[in-house]
């Protein structure tokens, strides 16, 4: 069987739907070189794989949340996207919002991905971040704290949708007296 057929067959057997070149090489035990990139680009050109951004490939039925985690590494889904799904904020925004080491807004495959820069000590602290189905995503409590840390003027429609005890447990991640005061004000 040729390497190209091994690549497509190998990717189709995986539950993941989005990959970067390095992860494909690791997952399929292939050498990461120009030959692999050339073959991946060939399959993207033939429509068997999507290539939404340089070095990133996805199955045709990809999960946009998986794709969000590959654009900037490290990053995790948080902020409005998580708070919306948890019912903490009601205003709809179709963008997938993440925190990362830089701030950017990118459009890929008709989807908006918004990244907000956060301090490295916070970004690398995994408290309140779940990994499920190849996606790093904040719990609603962590997303609420990220939002308050990054946006001084934010409003929450339904604060009862978060576990207040868990918010207090996560608060030390931010090492901020201002955050402590804002949380006490929010929960009184």
Order of alpha helices (4+ residues) and beta strands (2+ residues): alpha-beta-alpha-alpha-beta-beta-alpha-beta-alpha-beta-beta-beta-alpha-beta-beta-alpha-alpha-alpha
